[in-house]
């Protein structure tokens, strides 16, 4: 039997760390970010067995093993089969694109689809499981909650969102969606990992203080497209106040992206570059949501000529239900 899922990634623009709770489902972050239409594809095949795993593809074996373990706690029939897991990433791992969350959700969905589980229940289990997996492995804090709602999200309370069937946690998240074109750019090697920041006491305090200050105004009033400009201003403020802008050469990365915008003839276009937390990566996006210029591919080509990785992307309303490509 077989199952597959394709789940989009996520870019965090602002966040504050809240991981002091003992319960994994209560840990998380407040923040703001964007769900992507590029992420991780996972195909699984199961044969009668005892829950053994084998892999063909991207090396994330520890994550997938924990997913199976967590799924088996909710769905014991998972361990009646041996699973071959075939993951494919559309974006680089550990570069601020939320791929560990996407991979955990995709694996949980793919296995449940192979088992014939009802889709709505499977989605709720996948969110619950992925949040626990992320916290067990010191991965992202808010990516799972964000992907649960999709679009442009505002995470107003930390933790996994409440789900049906006594799943989830106390988290609260709002979102809105419009078709927003993006370009993602990243260094082809990275020197940092999310846990280097969220498990470090000094970084945690600096990020929490800067995040809460940036979110203070954003949490007031309606969360809607009219807040886009305010969100972009607050995200730039957060990057500077938290110290993340000065770390890992991120200023140089922004300068490289700025040079690419000029070289691509886009210097006067309503576009802005913002850091993706916590990678060495940048998202370029319109400052005016009504802008319809044809700019993405030209910018991607110039970024690649400068030695950066780059990809066209878009904000996605339902990152858990992307059309699956051929995984062969």
C-alpha atoms as one frame of an Amber mdcrd trajectory, in Angstrom:
protein
   0.000   0.000   0.000   1.151   3.513  -0.749   0.514   7.101   0.223   2.001
  10.480  -0.541   1.767  14.121   0.506   3.261  17.413  -0.556   3.361  20.125
   2.108   4.601  23.678   1.677   7.308  25.336   3.719   7.042  28.456   5.829
   9.007  31.672   6.250   9.071  33.339   9.675   9.527  37.118   9.622   8.988
  37.891  13.328   8.869  35.617  16.356   9.326  35.383  20.106  10.419  32.205
  21.870   8.049  30.571  24.382   9.416  27.116  25.170   9.374  27.070  28.979
   6.289  24.863  29.353   6.849  21.207  30.202   4.172  20.025  27.758   5.467
  19.968  24.184   2.106  21.062  22.775   2.229  24.213  24.903   5.679  25.230
  23.660   5.954  27.455  20.616   6.187  31.066  19.558   4.211  34.154  18.806
   5.036  35.614  15.427   4.296  36.450  11.820   5.128  34.589   8.631   4.161
  33.265   5.214   3.192  29.757   4.077   4.825  28.716   0.801   3.784  26.705
  -2.248   7.215  25.039  -2.261   8.199  22.532   0.378   8.595  18.784   0.856
   7.120  15.784  -0.960   6.980  12.451   0.860   5.916   9.124  -0.642   5.616
   6.018   1.539   4.993   2.360   0.867   4.060  -0.150   3.547   4.362  -3.923
   3.791   3.297  -6.174   6.658   5.950  -5.967   9.348   6.831  -4.424  12.700
   7.278  -0.693  12.029  10.787  -0.797  10.558  11.870   2.147   8.382  13.967
   2.373   5.235  14.769   5.474   3.225  15.257   6.582  -0.341  16.060  10.255
  -0.670  16.899  13.267   1.456  18.684  12.390   4.694  16.254  13.177   7.516
  16.014   9.696   9.012  15.799  10.794  12.692  12.820  13.060  11.982  10.857
  10.388  10.120  11.544   7.821  12.817  10.109  10.155  15.457   7.071  10.822
  13.237   6.342   7.075  13.043   6.807   6.755  16.803   4.401   9.633  17.506
   1.859   8.403  14.957   1.905   4.921  16.451   0.927   6.410  19.830  -2.292
   7.689  18.228  -2.730   5.003  15.575  -1.241   1.665  16.734  -1.853   0.009
  13.347   1.104   2.061  12.072   3.441  -0.528  13.629   1.804  -3.420  11.786
   3.784  -2.436   8.696   7.349  -1.752   7.630   7.646   1.579   5.850   9.840
   2.806   3.035   9.965   6.593   3.128  10.913   8.564   0.025  11.296  12.307
   0.751  12.129  15.023  -1.768  12.825  18.622  -0.736  12.036  21.470  -3.108
  14.018  23.955  -1.014  17.242  23.607   1.021  17.029  22.137   4.504  18.011
  24.228   7.568  17.765  27.541   5.750  14.718  29.128   7.364  12.045  27.597
   5.131  10.274  25.460   7.739  11.091  22.194   5.995  11.373  20.063   9.123
   7.776  20.988   9.983   6.683  20.390   6.399   8.468  17.023   6.296   6.938
  15.876   9.583   3.427  16.835   8.440   3.926  15.270   5.002   5.198  11.983
   6.432   2.316  11.747   8.922  -0.189  12.482   6.153   1.368  10.053   3.676
   1.365   7.142   6.141  -2.232   7.794   7.163  -3.301   7.986   3.522  -1.617
   4.636   2.937  -3.570   3.264   5.898  -6.829   4.629   4.479  -7.524   7.110
   7.266 -10.170   9.802   6.723  -8.538  12.998   5.463  -9.824  15.489   8.033
  -8.793  13.260  10.942  -5.448  12.586   9.253  -4.728  16.310   8.925  -5.451
  16.955  12.592  -3.243  14.061  13.673  -0.473  15.260  11.352  -0.470  18.758
  12.886  -0.508  17.375  16.428   2.305  14.933  15.669   4.457  17.386  13.735
   4.342  19.953  16.532   5.516  17.341  19.029   8.248  16.146  16.652   9.520
  19.696  16.120   9.806  20.293  19.841  11.364  16.893  20.580  14.087  17.637
  18.015  14.508  21.358  18.935  13.266  22.330  15.492  10.915  25.177  14.670
   8.611  26.714  17.245   5.755  28.061  15.163   6.017  26.572  11.672   3.442
  23.835  12.308   0.858  26.250  13.701   1.450  28.534  10.725   1.090  25.759
   8.151  -2.121  24.652   9.844  -3.830  27.915   8.807  -1.775  28.870   5.722
  -1.509  32.274   4.078  -0.082  35.249   5.969  -0.361  34.300   9.623  -0.224
  36.033  12.970   0.502  33.629  15.818  -1.003  35.365  18.838  -0.500  32.602
  21.426   2.273  29.963  21.469   1.689  26.253  21.133  -0.056  23.852  18.802
  -3.524  25.126  17.867  -6.514  23.268  19.344  -7.764  20.451  17.105 -10.708
  18.069  17.083 -10.659  14.724  18.933  -8.770  16.160  21.934  -5.697  16.841
  19.823  -3.554  19.970  19.709  -2.817  22.530  22.390  -3.519  26.106  23.515
  -2.015  27.957  20.555  -3.950  30.646  18.688  -3.245  31.815  15.142  -4.998
  34.091  12.636  -4.418  34.324   8.881  -5.475  35.919   5.640  -4.572  35.042
   2.079  -3.924  36.771  -1.216  -1.895  35.579  -4.191   1.480  37.121  -3.386
   4.514  36.376  -5.585   7.837  35.804  -3.831  11.448  35.012  -4.577  13.463
  33.001  -2.058  17.259  33.340  -1.924  19.770  31.510   0.241  23.420  30.768
   0.763  24.304  27.373  -0.587  25.874  26.420   2.749  24.772  27.402   6.234
  26.632  27.769   9.500  23.668  27.813  11.847  20.705  25.683  12.904  17.486
  26.757  14.595  18.479  25.032  17.852  21.639  27.172  18.036  19.367  30.136
  18.729  16.291  28.821  20.539  18.336  26.606  22.884  20.751  29.426  23.735
  19.724  31.515  26.752  21.126  34.836  25.546  19.692  34.524  22.050  16.351
  33.421  23.466  16.074  36.540  25.644  17.120  38.888  22.842  14.725  37.317
  20.350  11.818  37.262  22.793  12.262  40.927  23.731  12.550  42.065  20.106
   9.706  39.820  18.984   7.260  40.931  21.655   8.039  44.581  20.916   7.483
  44.086  17.177   4.273  42.132  17.736   2.757  44.559  20.249   1.110  46.758
  17.613   0.448  43.957  15.143  -1.710  42.096  17.649  -4.089  45.073  17.917
  -7.002  45.384  15.492  -7.999  43.155  12.579  -5.432  40.914  10.913  -6.010
  41.636   7.210  -4.189  42.641   3.990  -4.242  46.301   5.055  -1.605  45.366
   7.682   0.935  44.228   5.047   3.011  47.409   5.062   3.041  47.532   8.859
   4.123  43.905   8.976   7.047  44.560   6.624   8.196  47.552   8.691   7.992
  45.562  11.928   9.893  42.626  10.434  12.834  44.865   9.495  12.754  46.350
  12.984  12.741  42.873  14.553  15.748  41.684  12.554  17.783  44.647  13.763
  16.639  44.751  17.405  17.101  40.991  17.927  20.704  41.061  16.720  19.960
  38.479  14.026  20.701  40.976  11.259  24.309  41.300  12.454  24.768  37.559
  12.952  25.988  34.992  10.382  26.759  37.640   7.777  23.084  38.337   7.081
  23.756  42.002   6.256  26.094  40.884   3.469  23.384  38.569   2.194  20.888
  41.446   2.063  23.454  43.528   0.176  23.881  40.727  -2.378  20.124  40.575
  -2.895  19.980  44.365  -3.194  22.633  44.247  -5.903  20.641  41.609  -7.765
  17.523  43.788  -7.656  19.476  46.653  -9.208  21.088  44.444 -11.872  17.701
  42.951 -12.792  16.317  46.450 -13.391  14.052  46.280 -10.332  15.588  49.004
  -8.147  12.572  51.285  -8.576   9.978  48.517  -8.286   7.889  48.169  -5.097
   9.892  45.208  -3.805  11.613  44.584  -0.475  13.943  41.927   0.940  13.394
  40.484   4.402  15.366  37.902   6.370  13.898  34.431   6.814  14.241  33.335
  10.430  16.420  31.528  11.310  18.272  30.650   8.149  20.840  32.461   6.055
  18.153  33.281   3.568  15.970  36.098   2.279  12.477  36.463   0.887  11.859
  39.179  -1.702   8.265  40.339  -1.816   6.146  43.235  -3.081   5.611  46.164
  -0.740   2.410  46.932  -2.675   0.041  43.964  -2.915  -1.462  45.360  -6.120
   1.901  45.212  -7.946   1.645  42.875 -10.939   5.072  43.264 -12.546   6.775
  40.285 -14.184   9.872  40.200 -12.002  10.393  36.836 -10.340  12.330  34.874
 -12.954  14.674  37.738 -13.862  15.602  38.151 -10.215  16.117  34.407  -9.706
  18.521  34.286 -12.640  20.601  37.206 -11.339  20.709  35.798  -7.805  21.982
  32.477  -9.133  24.661  34.256 -11.138  25.940  35.667  -7.827  26.374  32.195
  -6.331  23.171  32.155  -4.325  20.425  29.577  -4.433  17.111  31.047  -5.555
  13.569  29.957  -6.337  10.275  31.446  -7.402   7.509  30.870  -4.839   4.106
  32.179  -3.839   2.143  32.565  -0.624  -0.101  29.503  -0.256  -3.564  29.416
   1.333  -3.521  25.654   2.024   0.042  24.450   2.419  -1.121  21.014   3.585
  -2.907  20.210   0.354  -0.505  21.070  -2.458  -0.883  19.163  -5.698   1.557
  16.264  -5.652   4.148  16.000  -8.385   5.509  12.724  -9.711   7.929  11.574
  -6.998   9.804   9.111  -9.199
